[in-house]
Amino acid sequence: MRVIVIGGGAVGLCTAEWLSHRGCEVTVFERDRCGTGASAGNAGWITPSLATPVPGPGVVGASLRWLIDPSGPLWIRPTLDPALVSWIARFLASCRRPAYAQGLAALQRAGSLAGPAFDALASRGVEFEQHEEPLLFPAFEEAERDHLWRMIDELRDAGSDQRLERASADELTSLEPALGESVLGGVIGRAERRVRPERFTAGVHRTLLVRGVEVLETTPVTALSRDGRQWRADSPAGPHPAEAVVIATGVESAQLLAPLGIRVPIAAAKGYSRTYARDASGPRHALYLENPKVAISVFDEGVRVSGTLELGARGLGLSERRLQAITAAAQAALPGWQMPARPRDWAGMRPLTPDGLPFIGAVPGLDGVHLATGHGTLGITLAPLTGELLAGMLLDNARNELLDAFDPARATRGGLK
C-alpha cells in the first residue's frame, strides 16, 4: 500500500515508521524541517500519570482567573473569531465531570501502552535519548499537596496501574536536594520516562532514511484531491498519488481538510520552554510543578523548563512575560539552582481538541484519509502508539476501545458538544 504522511513531527514520523515497518511504501511531506515544530522544544515526557484531558472540573473557574493574567498557566486570548468562540464553547462543555471521566479513562488506557510502544521502536533499531528516573510532584501548599494525593486515587479509579506514591518532604528532598525548604510533600511517580524530543524525532527520521522512505522536507502539501480511486497530494515537488493519506500536521490539519468540506475543531495552544546548560546546583530529576503547570526535564546535556498554554495565539513570537513566569516558578521550587545565563528560548504550537483527546482515525466521508493530530501536551507520549494504532487500522482493519475514543467522527456526529 502506498501511503502519504503529511507532517514530519513526532506523530507523523512515528506513523511513517510503523507503516514502513509493516511494508507500506511511504512518502513523508514536511513543510519545514522534520522535528522543528511542536516536537522541538517540549518537555519530552512519556508520562501516563499526566495523560489527562486539559478540560476538566475546576478548569472553568481557574481559566476565568487566568484570563486577566497573561502569564498564567492557561490563557485564552480575547477573540471574536467565530471558529475559536465555538471551540471554546465545546471546551467548556467538556469540563463537565462525566465528559472528563470518560476522556481520562481513555487517556489512561493509552498512557499504559505508551512505554511499550517506545520499547517497540527501540527494538527496531531507532536510537534516541531516554531516561527512566522517577518523576517528582512536589507541593508547596497544603491544598496543592492534598490535590496531588487525590490525583492518585482519581487515576486509579480511572484504571491506572502507575506506581504513584505519596511522599513526605524528606523523601522528596532526599531524591532531589535542589528542592527548597518550603516543600511540604507530594508524589513520586516510579514508572515515568522522558526523551529528548528533538533527538527522538531525529532518530526516527534517520531510521526512515535508512529504510529508503522518501522524506520530503521544506515541501508543503498545498492541496488534497481525488485521483480516481486514489488520493493526490499536490506540492512544489509535483503531484503524488497514494491509496491512503495520514494528516499529522498539528494545527494546520484543519486547513488541509477545509477545502474538502470537513471542519475539525483544533485550536493552537502555544507553549514555551527555556533550555539551560547543566549545572551542579540544578535538578537531578524531572519535576512537575502542579500549581503553575510547569515541567522541568533533565537531559544528558541540559535542563528544560516548559509550560503555559496560550489559546488563540497568532504566531511564534516569544513572550518575555511568559518565559519569565515559567522561570520564576522553577526558581521558586529550586531556590539553590544557579540558572546559567543565555538559555535557549522556544515557543511552539500544540494542537488541542475541545475534549482534550486526539483525533486518530478515518475522516468521515473521505475514504482513505486519516487524521493523527490534536494530541495537545501528549504528542511525545502518544506518538509511537498513534503510529501503531493507525497501522493496525489501515492494514488490518483493526478497531479497539482507543480508536473508538479517539475517532475523528466524534467531531461531526455530535460527540463534541
N, C-alpha and C positions, 0 to 999 in steps of 0.2 A: 504494500500500500504506500502510495506517495502522500506525504503529509507536509503541509506548510505550517510552521510555528512562527507566529508574529510576536516578537518580543524577546529580547536577549537578557532579561533579568534572571533572578534566581528561579522563578517559577517557569518561565519559558525554557530556559536551558535544561532544567531538570525534566521537563516534559519531553524535550527533544532527546535527552539521554535515554529515558525509558523507552521511547518509541524506536530509537535506533537500536537499542539493546534487543528489542523484540523483532528486529529485522525490517523495520519500515525504512523507506527512502525519504529522508527528512531534509527540508531546507528551512533554515532559520533566518528571519529578517529582523534586523535591529536598526532603528533609525540613527542611533549614536554608536557608542562602543558597548560591547556586552558588559553587563555588570556595573554600568556607570549611573544608573537611575536610583531607585529607592533601595537597591541592594548594596550600594557603595559605602554608605556611612552609618548604617543602623547598628543596633546592639549585637546582632548575630546570634540571638538566643534561640535555643531549641528547648522551650520551657513549657511542658504540659501544665504546670501549676498556674501559668499565666495565659493559658488557652481559654480565654473567657471573652464573651461579646463585649464590645465597647459600650453599647447601650445597655442599661440595667437600672434596677431600683436605686434611687438616690442620685442618678446622673442628672436628672432634670433640675433638681434644686441646686446642685453644685454648678451646673452649667450656667444658671442664672447669675450666680455669684461671680463666676469666672468671666461672664460676658463683659463686665466693666473692667476686667483686669487682663489686658492683652498679654501679660506674662504668665498667666495661669496655665495649668496642665492641658485644659481643653478650651479653645477659644473659637467661637463662631463669628466670622467676620460679618458685620451687618450687610445685608444684601436685599435687593429687590428682584434678583434673578428667579424667575418662576420655577425653573428646574431645581435649584437649590432649596427654595422655600418648600417645594413638595418633598424633597429628600429629607429635610429637617422634620417635617410633619410625620413622615414614616419612621424616622429615627426616634422621635418622642414616643410614638405608639409602641415601638419595640422595647422601650424601657419598662413596660409593664412586666410584672413578675412572671406570669405564665410564659410569655414570649422569651424572656431572659432564661428561664429554667430549661426550656426546650433547646435554645441555642447553646447554653452551657453544656448540656449533656452531649450534644453533637460534637462540640469542640473538644470536650474531654476524651471522647472516643478517638477523635483524630489525633489529639495530643499523645495518647498512649501508643499510637502507631508511628509517631514521628521519629523516635530514636531508631527503631528497626529499619525504617526507610533510609536513614543516613547510613546505617551499617551496610545495607544492601549496595548503596553507591560505592562505599569504600571497598567492598568485596569485589566490585567490578573494576577496580583499579583507579577510581577517582581519588586524587590526592588533595587534601585540604587540612588546614589547621583546626584542631578540635580540642576542647577542654571539657573535663567531666568533674571538676571540683564542685563542692556544694554551692548552692545559691542562697545568699543570706537576705532575709527580710527584716531589717532592724526597725524597731519602733521607738519613737522619742516622746510620745504622749500616751497616756493610758488608753484613750479612745482608739488611737492608732493600733496599739498592741491588741486590744480586745477585738478590733475588726480583723486583724490578721489571724487571730486564733479562731474566730468564727469562720474565716475563709477555709480553714482546714476541714471543718465539718461540712461546709457547703459543697466543697469539691468532692468529698467522699460520698455525700448524698447524691451527687451527680454521676457517680460511678468511677471516680478517680481512684487509682491504686498507687498514686505517687507517695513517696516516702517524705512526708512533711511532718516536722516535729516542732512542738512548742519549745522555745529556748529561753533561758534566762539571760540577763545582761552578761554575766560572767561567761556563759557558754559562747555567746556571740563574740565577745572581745578576745576570748582565747583563740578563736579561729581567725578573727580579723582585728589585730591590735590597733589598726588605724582608726577604728571607731572611737568616738568621743565618749566622755563620761556620762553624757546625758541619755545614752541608750537605756531603755527600760526592759528590754527583752524583745522577742519577736519570733520568727520562724526560720528553720533551716530546711532547705529543700535538698535532699540527698541524691536525687536521680535526675538532675538537670544537666544540660550541656550548653555549649556555645561554640560557634565557629567564628573565625574572622571573615565576615561576609564577602569582602572584595576578593579574598584569596579563595574562598569557596567557589564563587562564580568563575574565577579564573581557572580553577581546577576542572570544573565541569566543561568549560569552553575547550580547554586543552584536550580533554578526552574525546569530545565530539570531533575535533580536527584530526586526531589520530585515527579515528574510525572512518574518516573520509566524509563526514557530514558537511554539507555546504552551509557555511555560516556567512551571511552577507551583512557586514557591518556598514554603518553610515548609509543604509539603504532602506528608507521608509516605504511601507506599503501605502500607496495612495488611494487604492480602491479595491474592493472585492466584488466579483460578479460571477454569475453563472456562465459556464462554458460547456454547453451540452450537459452531460451527466457529471461534469467535474466543476471545480471552482477555479477561478483565475485570480491571482494576486498581481495587480499592476504596481510597478515600482520603476525607479530610474534604471534598474538592471534589465527591464523588459518584463513581459508577462510570464508568469509561472503558473502552470496548471497543476492541480492536485486533486486527489479524491476526497481529502479531508483537510480542514483548516482548524488550527487552535489559536485563538486570540488571547494573548497573555501580555498585553501592552499596558496594564495598570489603568490609570485614569483615562488614558486615550482609547481604551477598548470601546467605550460608548460611541466615540466619534466614527469608528470604522463601521459600526452596526447601524448607525442612524440613517445613512443613505439606503439601507436595505429595509427600512421600515421598522426596525427594532429599537425600542427605547429601554435601556437598562439603567437603573439608578446607581451611579457610582460617583462619590464625591472625592475631591482631592483633600487629603488630610496631611498637611505639611508638618514634617518633623525635623528636628535639629540635633546635631551632635558636635562634640568637641573631642578630638583625639590628642592625648598628651603622650609625651615620651615617658617611659617607665622611670620611677624614682623610688628609692628605698623607703621613703616616708609614705608612699602611696598604698593603695589597697592591694591585697593579695588575692582576694576572692571577688567574684561578681556579687553585686548587691542590687536590690530593688528597693527604692525609697517610696513607700506607699502614698503618703500624702501629696508630695509634689509630682508623683508618677515619673520618676527619673530612674533610668537604668545605668549602672556602672559596670562596664565589661573590662576584664583584664585579659589582654592578649600577650603573646610572646614578646612583642615589640611595642606595646603601647597600652594605654588605658583610655577607654572611650566613655564619655558621659553623654547620654542621649535622652530625649524626652520631648514632650509637648505634641499636641495635635491641633493644628490650626486649620479649621474647616473654611472652605471658600477662598483659599489662598490663590493669588493671581500670578505668582511667579516664584522663582527660586532665590530671590534676593534674601540675604541674611539679615535677620533682625537682631541687633545687638542686645535689645532688651530681653529677648527670649534666650539668647545664648548666655547672658549674664544670670538669668533666672535658674537655668539648669546647673550652671557653675556654682552659684550660691548654695543651691540645695546640696550638691556634692560636698562642698567645703564645710557646710554646717554639720553634715553627718560624719565627715572625716577631717576634723579640725587640725590634725597634725600633718595632713598631706601638703607638702610644699609643691604646689602645682607648677610644673615647668612652664616657662614663658613660650609664647608663639605656638599655641595648639593649632591643629588643622581643623578649621570650621567647615561644616557641611549642612546642607538642607536638601531634603528630598520629599517627593510626593508619594504618600501611601494611598492606595485605592481602597476606599471604605464603602461598604454597602450599608443601607439603613438598619438592617438587623444584625450587623456585625459578623455575618457568615459569608464566606467566599462564594463566588459563582464558579462551580466546577461542573461541566457537563454540556449537553447538547443545547443549542439555541433553538427554541420552538419556532417552527416554520422555515428553518434554514437547514435542511437535511445535509449533514456533513460538516457543519460549522459548530465549533465548540468554544466555550469560554473557560479560561483559567485565570481569574482575576478577582479583585475585591478582598484580598487577604488582610487588609489593614495592617496591624502591627505583627501579624503572624506569617508574613511572607517567607521568611527563612525557616521557621518552624515547620511549615506545611509544604514547602516547595517539593522535596522529593516524593512525599506522599501524594501530592497533586499529580505529579507525573505518573505515578503508579496507578492511581485511580483512573486517569484518562486513558492510559494504555489498555487497561482492562476493559474499559467501556468501548473503545474503538475497535479492538482486535478480538475481544471475547464476548462482546455484548453484555458485559457484566453489570449487575446492579447490586447495590447494597445500601445499608442504612445511611452511610455518609453521602453517597451520591444522591439519595433522596433528599437529605437535609440541605445539601449544597446546590441542588438543581436550579439552574437559571430560570426555569419555567415559573418559579415562585414569584418572580418579578412581574410576570404578565398574567398570571392566573388568579391574582388576588391574595397571594400568600404574604406579600408585603403591604401592610395597610398604610 
